[in-house]
């Protein structure tokens, strides 16, 4: 039980250490759902020219690509931050 208590404490400390990070606690899947609902796949593909948005885009294929491609994920996260500012 002691290990579980430590994990919980570590998680709480980490969450408290990220108070100004708007991406903290937001899953990549939710980011894509929000962006797709706001912009649509076509506009997302125009803003970020990656095939997972321009060539038969699906949530599943986009998640798979973005989880394996850090530079593309960074671009999507930056677009999401811009989207949050306009909300």
MMTF fields as JSON, N, C-alpha, C and O atoms, coordinates in Angstrom:
{
  "mmtfVersion": "1.0.0",
  "mmtfProducer": "UNKNOWN",
  "numBonds": 347,
  "numAtoms": 348,
  "numGroups": 87,
  "numChains": 1,
  "numModels": 1,
  "chainsPerModel": [1],
  "groupsPerChain": [87],
  "chainIdList": ["A"],
  "bondAtomList": [4, 2, 8, 6, 12, 10, 16, 14, 20, 18, 24, 22, 28, 26, 32, 30, 36, 34, 40, 38, 44, 42, 48, 46, 52, 50, 56, 54, 60, 58, 64, 62, 68, 66, 72, 70, 76, 74, 80, 78, 84, 82, 88, 86, 92, 90, 96, 94, 100, 98, 104, 102, 108, 106, 112, 110, 116, 114, 120, 118, 124, 122, 128, 126, 132, 130, 136, 134, 140, 138, 144, 142, 148, 146, 152, 150, 156, 154, 160, 158, 164, 162, 168, 166, 172, 170, 176, 174, 180, 178, 184, 182, 188, 186, 192, 190, 196, 194, 200, 198, 204, 202, 208, 206, 212, 210, 216, 214, 220, 218, 224, 222, 228, 226, 232, 230, 236, 234, 240, 238, 244, 242, 248, 246, 252, 250, 256, 254, 260, 258, 264, 262, 268, 266, 272, 270, 276, 274, 280, 278, 284, 282, 288, 286, 292, 290, 296, 294, 300, 298, 304, 302, 308, 306, 312, 310, 316, 314, 320, 318, 324, 322, 328, 326, 332, 330, 336, 334, 340, 338, 344, 342],
  "bondOrderList": [1, 1, 1, 1, 1, 1, 1, 1, 1, 1, 1, 1, 1, 1, 1, 1, 1, 1, 1, 1, 1, 1, 1, 1, 1, 1, 1, 1, 1, 1, 1, 1, 1, 1, 1, 1, 1, 1, 1, 1, 1, 1, 1, 1, 1, 1, 1, 1, 1, 1, 1, 1, 1, 1, 1, 1, 1, 1, 1, 1, 1, 1, 1, 1, 1, 1, 1, 1, 1, 1, 1, 1, 1, 1, 1, 1, 1, 1, 1, 1, 1, 1, 1, 1, 1, 1],
  "groupList": [{"groupName": "UNK", "atomNameList": ["N", "CA", "C", "O"], "elementList": ["N", "C", "C", "O"], "formalChargeList": [0, 0, 0, 0], "bondAtomList": [1, 0, 2, 1, 3, 2], "bondOrderList": [1, 1, 2], "singleLetterCode": "X", "chemCompType": "L-PEPTIDE LINKING"}],
  "groupTypeList": [0, 0, 0, 0, 0, 0, 0, 0, 0, 0, 0, 0, 0, 0, 0, 0, 0, 0, 0, 0, 0, 0, 0, 0, 0, 0, 0, 0, 0, 0, 0, 0, 0, 0, 0, 0, 0, 0, 0, 0, 0, 0, 0, 0, 0, 0, 0, 0, 0, 0, 0, 0, 0, 0, 0, 0, 0, 0, 0, 0, 0, 0, 0, 0, 0, 0, 0, 0, 0, 0, 0, 0, 0, 0, 0, 0, 0, 0, 0, 0, 0, 0, 0, 0, 0, 0, 0],
  "groupIdList": [1, 2, 3, 4, 5, 6, 7, 8, 9, 10, 11, 12, 13, 14, 15, 16, 17, 18, 19, 20, 21, 22, 23, 24, 25, 26, 27, 28, 29, 30, 31, 32, 33, 34, 35, 36, 37, 38, 39, 40, 41, 42, 43, 44, 45, 46, 47, 48, 49, 50, 51, 52, 53, 54, 55, 56, 57, 58, 59, 60, 61, 62, 63, 64, 65, 66, 67, 68, 69, 70, 71, 72, 73, 74, 75, 76, 77, 78, 79, 80, 81, 82, 83, 84, 85, 86, 87],
  "secStructList": [7, 2, 2, 2, 2, 2, 2, 2, 2, 2, 2, 2, 2, 2, 2, 2, 6, 6, 6, 6, 7, 6, 6, 6, 6, 7, 7, 2, 2, 2, 2, 2, 2, 2, 2, 2, 2, 2, 2, 7, 2, 2, 2, 2, 2, 2, 2, 1, 7, 7, 2, 2, 2, 2, 1, 1, 7, 7, 2, 2, 2, 2, 2, 2, 2, 2, 2, 2, 7, 2, 2, 2, 2, 2, 2, 2, 2, 2, 2, 2, 2, 2, 2, 2, 2, 2, 7],
  "xCoordList": [0.817, 0.0, 0.865, 0.463, 2.046, 2.93, 3.317, 3.388, 3.566, 3.907, 2.774, 3.012, 1.547, 0.389, 0.253, -0.086, 0.519, 0.451, 1.492, 1.222, 2.668, 3.733, 3.36, 3.565, 2.816, 2.413, 1.374, 1.457, 0.405, -0.624, -0.002, -0.347, 0.893, 1.56, 2.381, 2.357, 3.104, 3.893, 2.995, 3.336, 1.861, 0.929, 0.372, 0.266, 0.021, -0.493, 0.577, 0.29, 1.801, 2.899, 3.153, 3.39, 3.105, 3.333, 2.236, 2.517, 0.978, -0.137, -0.02, -0.301, 0.389, 0.545, 1.717, 1.732, 2.695, 3.85, 3.584, 4.467, 2.398, 2.048, 0.847, 0.009, 0.738, -0.483, -0.689, -1.826, 0.375, 0.26, 0.377, 0.537, 0.301, 0.421, -0.97, -1.569, -1.504, -2.865, -3.005, -4.123, -1.89, -1.954, -1.924, -2.182, -1.611, -1.501, -2.837, -3.848, -2.829, -4.029, -4.938, -5.959, -4.59, -5.41, -4.797, -3.632, -5.58, -5.08, -5.032, -5.819, -4.099, -3.954, -5.266, -5.633, -5.955, -7.235, -8.218, -8.905, -8.291, -9.203, -8.782, -9.629, -7.487, -6.982, -7.465, -7.969, -7.309, -7.737, -9.246, -9.715, -10.004, -11.47, -11.883, -12.725, -11.296, -11.636, -11.238, -12.009, -10.03, -9.575, -10.409, -10.76, -10.726, -11.535, -12.935, -13.489, -13.506, -14.842, -14.828, -15.792, -13.748, -13.656, -13.261, -13.906, -12.199, -11.647, -12.116, -12.349, -12.256, -12.48, -11.151, -10.138, -11.157, -9.912, -9.262, -8.042, -10.078, -9.516, -8.746, -7.623, -9.337, -8.656, -7.435, -6.418, -7.539, -6.374, -5.236, -4.076, -5.562, -4.552, -3.924, -2.762, -4.697, -4.147, -3.228, -2.202, -3.593, -2.789, -1.521, -0.461, -1.649, -0.513, -0.5, -1.316, 0.403, 0.417, 1.062, 2.238, 0.257, 0.706, -0.361, -1.554, 0.075, -0.827, -1.957, -3.04, -1.712, -2.777, -3.969, -5.044, -3.802, -4.911, -5.424, -6.549, -4.62, -4.995, -5.402, -6.104, -4.982, -5.21, -6.074, -5.549, -7.39, -8.304, -8.159, -7.945, -8.274, -8.007, -9.039, -10.241, -8.531, -9.374, -8.712, -7.516, -9.496, -8.957, -7.898, -6.828, -8.199, -7.287, -5.942, -4.89, -5.972, -4.716, -3.918, -2.689, -4.621, -3.938, -3.276, -2.141, -3.98, -3.399, -2.148, -1.131, -2.23, -1.093, 0.12, 1.232, -0.098, 0.994, 1.571, 2.788, 0.708, 1.178, 1.891, 2.8, 1.491, 2.171, 3.588, 4.446, 3.829, 5.153, 6.004, 7.163, 5.428, 6.116, 6.115, 5.189, 7.145, 7.16, 7.03, 6.34, 7.673, 7.602, 6.174, 5.736, 5.449, 4.069, 3.164, 2.275, 3.398, 2.602, 2.787, 1.827, 4.011, 4.276, 3.481, 2.94, 3.406, 2.636, 1.151, 0.489, 0.631, -0.777, -1.024, -2.031, -0.133, -0.287, -0.241, -0.985, 0.621, 0.685, -0.599, -1.073, -1.161, -2.44, -3.533, -4.397, -3.502, -4.487, -4.362, -5.37, -3.138, -2.938, -3.502, -4.11, -3.304, -3.89, -5.41, -6.079, -5.951, -7.394, -7.933, -8.985, -7.228, -7.678, -7.703, -8.571, -6.765, -6.716, -7.914, -8.352, -8.442, -9.577, -10.92, -11.965, -10.875, -12.106, -12.674, -13.703],
  "yCoordList": [-1.191, 0.0, 1.261, 2.3, 1.161, 2.308, 2.831, 4.044, 1.939, 2.335, 3.088, 4.049, 2.657, 3.329, 4.743, 5.674, 4.903, 6.224, 7.159, 8.335, 6.626, 7.448, 7.872, 9.028, 6.949, 7.273, 8.379, 9.309, 8.292, 9.322, 10.662, 11.693, 10.652, 11.878, 12.469, 13.682, 11.636, 12.108, 12.744, 13.791, 12.132, 12.66, 14.012, 14.933, 14.13, 15.395, 16.469, 17.588, 16.151, 17.122, 17.556, 18.736, 16.613, 16.949, 17.875, 18.861, 17.562, 18.392, 19.801, 20.779, 19.909, 21.214, 21.982, 23.212, 21.279, 21.936, 22.421, 23.018, 22.183, 22.561, 23.521, 23.375, 24.49, 25.299, 26.201, 26.548, 26.582, 27.496, 26.804, 27.469, 25.487, 24.733, 24.344, 23.424, 25.031, 24.728, 23.338, 22.846, 22.7, 21.357, 20.27, 19.102, 20.656, 19.665, 18.977, 19.631, 17.663, 16.876, 16.727, 16.044, 17.355, 17.242, 16.163, 16.255, 15.15, 14.051, 14.472, 15.304, 13.884, 14.167, 13.909, 14.66, 12.859, 12.551, 13.712, 14.072, 14.293, 15.412, 16.636, 17.376, 16.854, 17.968, 17.827, 18.783, 16.629, 16.404, 16.545, 17.128, 16.023, 16.128, 17.601, 18.011, 18.386, 19.813, 20.561, 21.368, 20.29, 20.977, 20.59, 21.442, 19.313, 18.863, 19.465, 19.84, 19.56, 20.148, 21.639, 22.156, 22.311, 23.748, 24.056, 24.865, 23.407, 23.717, 22.765, 23.189, 21.482, 20.444, 19.941, 20.636, 18.725, 18.12, 18.941, 19.106, 19.456, 20.185, 21.418, 21.649, 22.204, 23.411, 23.047, 23.74, 21.963, 21.526, 21.154, 21.457, 20.494, 20.128, 21.334, 21.291, 22.422, 23.652, 24.342, 24.905, 24.299, 24.953, 24.163, 24.738, 22.83, 21.942, 20.906, 19.985, 21.048, 20.191, 18.835, 18.604, 17.956, 16.587, 15.649, 15.941, 14.532, 13.622, 13.072, 12.783, 12.927, 12.377, 13.327, 12.921, 14.596, 15.542, 15.754, 16.219, 15.423, 15.745, 14.538, 14.694, 13.357, 12.164, 11.145, 10.249, 11.29, 10.366, 10.385, 9.338, 11.563, 11.672, 10.958, 10.99, 10.324, 9.738, 10.043, 10.323, 9.983, 10.215, 9.169, 9.499, 7.917, 6.813, 6.959, 6.817, 7.24, 7.343, 8.574, 8.539, 9.651, 10.864, 10.654, 11.08, 10.0, 9.705, 8.845, 9.109, 7.828, 6.922, 7.693, 7.532, 8.525, 9.292, 10.296, 10.386, 11.043, 12.099, 11.553, 12.196, 10.385, 9.783, 9.344, 9.245, 9.084, 8.608, 9.712, 9.483, 10.909, 11.971, 13.252, 14.057, 13.438, 14.575, 15.949, 16.815, 16.17, 17.485, 17.806, 18.951, 16.808, 17.032, 17.255, 18.106, 16.493, 16.665, 18.079, 18.696, 18.582, 19.935, 20.961, 21.909, 20.777, 21.7, 21.653, 22.689, 20.456, 20.308, 20.944, 21.628, 20.732, 21.331, 22.856, 23.534, 23.401, 24.855, 25.396, 26.463, 24.673, 25.071, 25.044, 25.921, 24.063, 23.955, 25.131, 25.67, 25.524, 26.669, 27.948, 28.761, 28.132, 29.284, 29.215, 30.229, 28.016, 27.797, 28.162, 28.792, 27.777, 28.089, 29.594, 30.082, 30.328, 31.78, 32.474, 33.524, 31.89, 32.507, 32.081, 32.64, 31.107, 30.584, 31.547, 31.266],
  "zCoordList": [0.0, 0.0, 0.0, -0.525, 0.588, 0.677, -0.712, -0.91, -1.671, -3.033, -3.709, -4.441, -3.468, -4.055, -3.493, -4.223, -2.19, -1.577, -2.181, -2.423, -2.417, -2.993, -4.416, -4.787, -5.216, -6.583, -6.578, -7.38, -5.692, -5.587, -5.206, -5.784, -4.255, -3.83, -4.964, -5.174, -5.695, -6.834, -7.885, -8.437, -8.167, -9.163, -8.726, -9.535, -7.461, -6.942, -7.029, -7.453, -6.637, -6.713, -8.147, -8.405, -9.083, -10.488, -10.989, -11.67, -10.653, -11.107, -10.531, -11.224, -9.276, -8.659, -9.26, -9.217, -9.818, -10.406, -11.826, -12.443, -12.354, -13.72, -13.78, -14.67, -12.868, -12.826, -14.044, -14.36, -14.725, -15.862, -17.208, -18.232, -17.223, -18.471, -18.945, -18.389, -19.971, -20.426, -21.051, -21.207, -21.41, -21.986, -20.913, -21.2, -19.684, -18.613, -18.371, -18.112, -18.459, -18.205, -19.406, -19.323, -20.527, -21.739, -22.62, -23.008, -22.932, -23.756, -25.219, -25.67, -25.943, -27.365, -28.109, -29.013, -27.727, -28.374, -28.216, -29.172, -27.032, -26.8, -27.591, -28.091, -27.708, -28.509, -29.95, -30.539, -30.512, -31.896, -32.051, -33.028, -31.108, -31.174, -31.176, -31.975, -30.288, -30.214, -31.479, -31.998, -31.976, -33.19, -34.4, -35.216, -34.516, -35.659, -35.601, -36.634, -34.418, -34.274, -34.632, -35.197, -34.305, -34.565, -36.009, -36.675, -36.486, -37.81, -38.903, -40.035, -38.575, -39.58, -40.101, -40.019, -40.638, -41.117, -42.229, -42.249, -43.155, -44.296, -43.844, -44.292, -42.967, -42.477, -41.629, -41.668, -40.868, -40.096, -41.03, -40.751, -42.142, -43.125, -43.8, -44.206, -43.922, -44.486, -43.486, -43.867, -42.217, -41.187, -40.865, -40.619, -40.873, -40.605, -41.719, -41.721, -42.648, -43.828, -43.515, -43.793, -42.932, -42.681, -43.232, -43.16, -43.777, -44.487, -43.63, -44.139, -42.335, -41.492, -41.417, -40.976, -41.843, -41.897, -43.32, -43.505, -44.321, -45.704, -46.538, -47.537, -46.157, -46.98, -46.222, -45.562, -46.324, -45.653, -44.147, -43.535, -43.533, -42.103, -41.227, -41.488, -40.198, -39.16, -37.817, -37.746, -36.785, -35.452, -35.123, -34.612, -35.416, -35.09, -35.811, -35.189, -37.114, -37.859, -37.425, -37.373, -37.117, -36.676, -35.317, -35.105, -34.402, -33.092, -33.223, -32.58, -34.05, -34.238, -34.771, -34.268, -35.785, -36.368, -35.371, -35.212, -34.706, -33.812, -32.583, -32.058, -32.125, -30.966, -31.317, -30.44, -32.588, -33.031, -33.659, -34.003, -33.808, -34.534, -33.702, -33.798, -32.89, -31.957, -32.615, -32.078, -33.761, -34.389, -34.824, -34.715, -35.313, -35.748, -34.533, -34.56, -33.484, -32.268, -31.703, -31.243, -31.741, -31.262, -32.064, -31.495, -33.377, -34.218, -33.863, -33.813, -33.618, -33.247, -31.882, -31.696, -30.937, -29.618, -29.703, -28.995, -30.559, -30.74, -31.358, -30.967, -32.315, -32.907, -31.844, -31.822, -30.979, -29.905, -28.932, -28.474, -28.621, -27.738, -28.368, -27.672, -29.67, -30.368, -30.327, -30.129, -30.515, -30.457, -29.068, -28.963, -28.011, -26.652, -26.394, -25.671, -26.976, -26.791, -27.431, -26.96, -28.5, -29.187, -28.587, -28.918, -27.72, -27.094, -26.104, -25.49]
}
